[in-house]
């Protein structure tokens, strides 16, 4: 037995110690191709991670950010009803987006609206859509844009807070998002859109993250809603002070943080452009906070916390369209101007005309968004964003500081289109809601508060 084992080992030894044939060395072209594949995979992973984080940040702006910010500013009897406006829209708009909204906004159609190729999100998967973002899955781009669609109608709720029926609010949101938001998003950001500067739109308007699409449409629509519904019972004779500034400050801080996803995320990549938009966003918010605070200090003798957080939001709104186009110092300037301008809109212009915009959605978003969109045409520069090129690949000048004064005119036209769409669309929708469901709660329900009259609950149980 031992001899047999020895014989087997001797016979198998050559095979055991024989070396495998040497591997064929890769050519230079093969090595370069492998390196290129690995680099693209790493870039895609990094960009996708940043965009998913940005999506979560933008959603946080609605809930809990806007819900807390608006909720603290209303009277105690309306906190749940007001917060519910933001929360329920996270569900309602998501369903609309999945059914047809994304397709109307971002499918290739005509200059006004997309076609239905992405109906029910058909064909929206892990493959990138090079027309928008070539390094991330289209499904990531889709869900990121969804978060913008959610917060926009939620901003309008600041104007009709404390006096609208919940059922009417739902119908209004479904119709408004379909008739106003989806077409506006396509015109500015969709391939072939009328105002899309980067896909040869007939009126090239610069809007990096939603000055026209989000803030002008929502803010102007808010003004129309406030006028159409009429004033709250007792306004302005009765004091209607915020019931919890603590909640509003927390909400404002969340909005400031979430806005980095809103603006820096609009670079659609973890890139230097995202960094530039991040810096511009932060600088503008800081300058606007100081602008509103000192304007109020001079005008009323005391700097209020409400003024400071309102200024912060005004600066964030104004820098939104410019964030990916301007240098840091112009961002500071835009924020400072916005803080003072929106302060005057809220304290002087509102009182002059006497409309009851409950939480100043127009004074901050409509006015601030319009200001920011116009100033984008002044300060936008190809030094920050070189994405606009001619047929030969030459980088084109962007704003007035680049020598392109025509861009200011383009921005004015873009603002005008957003204003007209918002006014006409909102009036039609309000009329439909009023004729079918009735818009406003009755006087007894308004006196009782929307928490109990609309939802059968109270925000605070003071008995326990």
C-alpha positions in Angstrom: 0.0 0.0 0.0 2.8 2.4 0.9 4.6 1.5 -2.4 1.5 2.2 -4.4 1.1 5.6 -2.7 4.7 6.5 -3.5 4.2 5.5 -7.1 1.1 7.7 -7.4 2.9 10.8 -6.0 5.9 10.3 -8.3 3.6 10.1 -11.3 1.5 13.2 -10.4 4.5 15.4 -9.3 5.1 16.9 -12.8 1.5 17.9 -13.1 1.4 19.4 -9.6 4.4 21.6 -10.1 3.9 22.5 -13.7 3.3 26.2 -14.2 0.2 27.5 -15.9 0.8 29.0 -19.3 1.6 32.7 -19.0 -1.4 35.1 -19.4 -1.6 37.1 -22.5 -0.7 40.7 -21.5 -3.4 43.3 -22.1 -2.8 45.8 -24.9 -2.6 49.5 -24.1 -6.1 50.0 -25.8 -7.6 47.2 -23.6 -6.1 48.8 -20.4 -7.4 52.2 -21.4 -10.9 50.7 -22.1 -10.9 49.0 -18.7 -9.9 52.1 -17.0 -12.5 54.1 -18.8 -15.2 51.6 -17.8 -14.1 51.7 -14.1 -14.0 55.5 -14.1 -17.5 55.8 -15.6 -18.8 53.3 -13.0 -17.3 55.2 -10.2 -18.6 58.5 -11.5 -22.1 57.1 -11.9 -22.1 55.7 -8.4 -21.0 59.0 -6.9 -23.4 61.1 -8.9 -26.3 58.7 -8.1 -25.5 58.7 -4.4 -25.5 62.5 -4.4 -28.8 62.7 -6.3 -30.6 60.3 -4.0 -29.4 62.3 -1.0 -30.6 65.5 -2.8 -34.0 63.9 -3.4 -34.3 63.2 0.3 -33.3 66.7 1.2 -35.9 68.2 -1.1 -38.6 66.0 0.3 -37.5 67.1 3.8 -38.3 70.7 2.7 -42.0 69.8 2.4 -42.2 67.5 5.4 -41.2 68.4 8.0 -39.6 71.7 6.8 -42.6 73.5 5.3 -45.1 71.8 7.5 -43.4 73.1 10.6 -42.7 76.5 9.1 -46.3 77.1 8.0 -47.8 75.2 11.0 -46.1 77.4 13.6 -47.3 80.6 11.8 -51.0 79.9 12.0 -53.3 80.1 15.0 -53.3 77.1 17.4 -56.7 75.9 16.2 -55.4 75.5 12.6 -52.0 73.8 13.1 -53.0 70.3 12.1 -55.0 71.5 9.1 -52.1 73.5 7.9 -49.5 70.8 8.4 -51.9 68.3 6.7 -51.8 70.5 3.5 -48.0 69.8 3.2 -48.2 66.2 4.3 -51.1 65.0 2.1 -49.5 66.5 -1.0 -46.5 64.3 -0.6 -48.9 61.4 -1.4 -51.3 63.1 -3.9 -48.6 64.6 -6.2 -46.5 61.4 -6.1 -49.4 59.4 -7.5 -50.1 62.0 -10.2 -46.4 62.0 -11.1 -46.3 58.2 -11.5 -49.5 58.1 -13.6 -48.8 60.9 -16.1 -47.0 63.9 -14.5 -43.4 62.9 -15.2 -44.3 62.2 -18.8 -46.1 65.6 -19.3 -43.1 67.4 -17.8 -40.1 65.5 -19.2 -41.1 63.4 -22.2 -40.3 64.9 -25.6 -43.4 66.5 -26.9 -44.0 70.0 -28.2 -42.8 73.4 -26.8 -45.5 73.5 -24.1 -46.0 70.0 -22.8 -44.5 66.5 -23.1 -46.2 63.6 -24.7 -47.4 60.4 -23.0 -44.4 58.0 -23.7 -43.6 57.7 -20.0 -47.2 57.1 -19.0 -47.3 55.0 -15.8 -43.5 55.5 -15.8 -43.2 53.0 -18.7 -39.5 52.9 -19.9 -38.2 54.8 -16.8 -35.6 52.5 -15.3 -31.9 52.2 -14.4 -30.6 53.4 -17.8 -29.7 57.1 -17.9 -31.6 59.5 -20.1 -28.8 61.5 -21.8 -31.1 64.4 -22.6 -31.1 65.3 -18.9 -28.5 63.4 -16.9 -26.1 61.0 -18.5 -24.5 59.5 -15.4 -27.5 58.6 -13.2 -30.5 56.3 -13.8 -33.5 57.9 -15.3 -35.5 56.7 -12.3 -33.2 58.7 -10.0 -33.8 61.8 -12.2 -37.5 61.1 -12.1 -37.8 60.8 -8.3 -35.6 63.9 -7.8 -37.9 66.0 -10.0 -40.9 64.6 -8.2 -39.8 66.3 -5.0 -40.0 69.7 -6.8 -43.5 68.8 -8.0 -44.5 68.0 -4.4 -43.3 71.2 -2.7 -44.6 73.7 -5.3 -48.4 73.3 -4.7 -47.6 73.0 -1.0 -46.1 76.5 -1.1 -49.5 77.9 -2.3 -51.2 76.6 0.9 -49.6 79.5 2.8 -52.1 81.8 1.1 -55.3 80.0 1.7 -54.5 78.6 5.1 -57.1 78.8 7.9 -60.1 79.1 5.5 -60.2 76.5 2.7 -62.1 73.2 2.6 -59.9 70.1 2.7 -61.8 68.5 -0.2 -61.5 71.6 -2.3 -57.8 71.8 -1.5 -57.3 68.3 -2.9 -59.2 69.0 -6.1 -57.4 72.3 -6.5 -54.0 70.6 -6.2 -54.8 67.9 -8.7 -56.0 70.4 -11.3 -53.3 73.0 -10.6 -50.4 70.6 -10.7 -51.7 69.2 -14.0 -52.6 72.5 -15.7 -49.9 74.8 -14.4 -46.9 73.0 -13.0 -46.4 70.2 -15.5 -46.5 72.4 -18.6 -44.3 75.0 -16.9 -41.7 72.4 -15.9 -41.6 71.2 -19.5 -41.3 74.6 -21.0 -38.3 75.5 -18.8 -36.5 72.1 -18.2 -38.0 69.6 -20.7 -36.4 68.7 -24.0 -37.6 71.1 -26.7 -39.4 73.3 -24.1 -40.2 76.9 -25.1 -38.0 78.5 -22.4 -35.3 75.9 -22.3 -32.0 77.7 -23.0 -30.0 74.4 -23.3 -32.2 72.7 -25.9 -32.7 75.6 -28.3 -35.9 76.9 -26.8 -37.4 79.8 -28.7 -37.1 82.0 -25.7 -33.9 80.9 -23.9 -34.6 81.5 -20.2 -32.1 80.6 -17.4 -33.7 78.9 -14.4 -31.2 76.6 -12.7 -33.5 75.2 -9.9 -37.0 76.6 -10.2 -37.4 80.4 -9.9 -40.1 80.4 -12.6 -41.2 76.8 -12.4 -41.6 76.6 -8.6 -41.6 80.1 -7.0 -43.3 82.4 -9.5 -46.0 79.9 -10.3 -46.8 79.1 -6.7 -46.4 82.6 -5.4 -48.6 84.2 -8.1 -51.1 81.5 -7.8 -51.1 82.1 -4.0 -52.0 85.7 -4.6 -54.9 84.8 -6.8 -56.1 82.3 -4.2 -55.9 84.9 -1.4 -57.9 87.4 -3.4 -60.5 84.9 -4.7 -61.2 83.4 -1.3 -61.3 86.7 0.5 -60.0 87.7 3.9 -60.2 85.6 7.0 -63.0 86.5 9.4 -61.8 89.4 11.5 -58.7 90.2 9.3 -57.1 92.7 9.7 -58.8 94.1 12.8 -58.1 91.1 15.0 -54.6 90.1 15.9 -53.7 86.7 14.3 -50.3 86.1 15.6 -48.3 82.9 15.0 -49.0 80.4 17.8 -45.5 78.8 17.9 -42.5 80.6 16.6 -40.4 77.7 17.9 -41.9 75.4 15.4 -41.5 77.9 12.6 -37.8 78.4 13.4 -37.2 74.7 13.3 -39.0 74.5 10.0 -36.9 77.4 8.6 -33.7 75.7 9.6 -34.8 72.5 7.8 -35.7 74.5 4.8 -32.2 76.1 4.7 -30.5 72.7 4.9 -32.9 71.1 2.5 -32.4 73.8 0.0 -28.9 72.5 -0.7 -30.5 69.5 -2.3 -32.9 71.8 -4.1 -30.2 74.0 -5.7 -26.9 72.1 -5.6 -28.8 68.9 -6.5 -29.9 70.6 -9.7 -26.4 70.2 -11.1 -27.5 66.5 -11.5 -24.0 65.4 -10.6 -21.5 65.5 -7.7 -19.6 68.1 -9.6 -17.9 71.5 -9.2 -21.1 73.1 -10.5 -23.0 71.5 -7.5 -20.4 73.0 -5.2 -20.9 76.4 -6.8 -24.6 76.2 -6.4 -24.2 75.1 -2.8 -22.0 78.1 -2.0 -24.3 80.6 -3.7 -27.4 79.2 -1.9 -25.8 79.5 1.5 -24.4 83.0 0.9 -27.7 84.3 -0.4 -29.7 82.9 2.5 -27.3 84.5 5.0 -27.3 88.0 3.3 -31.1 88.0 3.0 -31.5 87.1 6.6 -29.4 90.1 7.5 -31.2 92.3 4.9 -34.7 91.6 6.3 -33.5 91.8 9.9 -31.9 95.2 9.6 -34.7 96.6 7.5 -37.2 95.6 10.1 -34.9 96.9 12.9 -34.8 100.3 11.3 -38.5 100.3 10.4 -40.0 98.9 13.7 -37.3 99.4 16.3 -36.8 95.7 17.0 -35.4 92.8 14.9 -38.0 89.9 15.1 -37.3 86.2 14.8 -40.2 86.0 12.4 -38.4 88.6 10.2 -35.1 86.7 10.3 -36.6 83.4 9.2 -38.7 85.1 6.6 -35.6 86.8 5.2 -33.8 83.5 5.1 -36.5 81.9 3.0 -36.7 85.0 0.7 -33.0 84.7 0.0 -33.3 81.0 -0.8 -36.1 81.7 -3.1 -34.3 84.5 -5.0 -31.1 82.6 -5.5 -32.8 79.5 -6.7 -32.9 80.4 -10.5 -29.4 81.9 -10.3 -27.6 79.4 -8.1 -25.9 77.5 -10.8 -24.9 80.5 -12.8 -23.5 83.2 -10.4 -20.3 83.8 -8.5 -20.4 84.0 -4.7 -20.4 87.8 -4.4 -23.4 88.3 -6.7 -25.1 85.6 -4.7 -24.6 87.7 -1.6 -25.9 90.8 -3.4 -29.0 88.9 -4.7 -29.8 87.7 -1.2 -29.4 91.1 0.3 -31.6 92.8 -2.3 -34.2 90.0 -1.8 -34.3 90.3 1.9 -35.1 94.1 1.8 -37.4 93.8 -1.2 -39.5 91.0 0.2 -39.7 92.7 3.6 -41.2 95.7 1.8 -43.6 93.5 -0.2 -44.9 91.8 3.0 -45.1 94.9 5.2 -45.9 97.8 2.9 -47.4 96.5 -0.4 -49.6 93.9 1.2 -51.0 96.5 3.6 -51.4 99.0 0.7 -53.6 96.6 -1.3 -55.3 94.9 1.7 -55.3 91.3 0.5 -55.1 88.5 3.0 -52.2 86.3 2.0 -52.1 84.3 5.3 -48.5 83.3 5.4 -47.1 85.7 2.7 -46.6 83.1 0.0 -46.8 85.8 -2.7 -44.7 88.3 -0.8 -41.8 85.8 -0.4 -42.2 83.3 -3.3 -43.9 85.3 -6.0 -42.0 88.5 -5.5 -38.7 86.9 -4.5 -38.9 84.4 -7.4 -39.5 87.1 -9.9 -36.7 89.3 -8.5 -34.3 86.3 -8.6 -35.2 85.3 -12.1 -34.6 88.8 -13.4 -31.3 89.2 -11.5 -30.2 85.8 -13.0 -30.2 87.5 -16.4 -27.9 90.2 -14.9 -25.3 88.1 -13.0 -25.2 84.8 -14.8 -21.8 84.0 -16.2 -20.2 81.3 -18.2 -17.3 81.3 -15.8 -19.5 79.3 -13.4 -21.6 77.4 -16.0 -20.2 76.7 -19.4 -23.0 74.4 -20.5 -24.5 76.7 -23.1 -22.6 76.3 -26.4 -23.1 77.0 -30.0 -23.1 74.4 -32.9 -19.3 74.6 -33.1 -18.9 73.9 -29.4 -18.0 77.5 -28.4 -19.1 78.5 -24.9 -21.7 81.2 -25.1 -22.1 84.3 -22.8 -24.9 84.0 -20.3 -25.9 87.2 -18.6 -25.4 90.9 -18.7 -22.1 90.6 -16.9 -20.9 88.5 -19.8 -22.0 91.1 -22.2 -25.3 89.4 -23.1 -27.9 92.1 -22.3 -30.6 90.2 -24.3 -30.7 87.7 -21.5 -32.4 90.2 -19.2 -35.1 90.5 -21.8 -35.4 86.8 -22.0 -35.8 86.5 -18.3 -38.5 89.1 -18.3 -40.4 87.3 -21.0 -40.0 84.0 -19.0 -41.4 85.7 -15.9 -44.3 87.1 -17.8 -45.2 83.7 -19.2 -45.1 82.2 -15.7 -47.3 85.0 -14.3 -49.9 84.6 -17.1 -50.0 80.8 -16.8 -50.4 81.0 -13.1 -53.0 83.7 -13.1 -55.2 82.3 -15.8 -54.8 78.7 -14.8 -55.5 79.4 -11.1 -58.6 81.4 -11.8 -60.1 78.7 -14.0 -59.3 76.0 -11.4 -60.7 78.0 -8.5 -63.9 78.6 -10.4 -64.2 74.8 -11.1 -63.6 74.0 -7.4 -66.0 76.7 -6.2 -68.8 75.5 -8.5 -68.4 71.8 -7.6 -67.3 71.6 -4.0 -67.3 75.1 -2.7 -64.0 76.6 -1.7 -64.4 78.2 1.7 -65.4 76.7 5.0 -68.5 78.4 6.6 -68.1 81.0 9.4 -68.8 78.5 12.2 -66.1 76.1 10.9 -63.6 78.9 10.5 -64.3 80.1 14.0 -63.9 76.6 15.4 -60.7 76.0 13.5 -59.9 73.6 10.7 -58.3 71.1 13.0 -61.7 70.2 14.5 -64.0 71.2 11.7 -62.1 69.5 8.9 -60.2 66.7 10.7 -61.9 66.1 14.0 -58.7 66.5 15.9 -56.7 69.0 17.9 -53.0 69.7 17.6 -52.5 70.0 21.4 -54.3 68.1 24.1 -53.9 70.4 27.1 -56.0 68.2 29.4 -53.5 65.4 29.8 
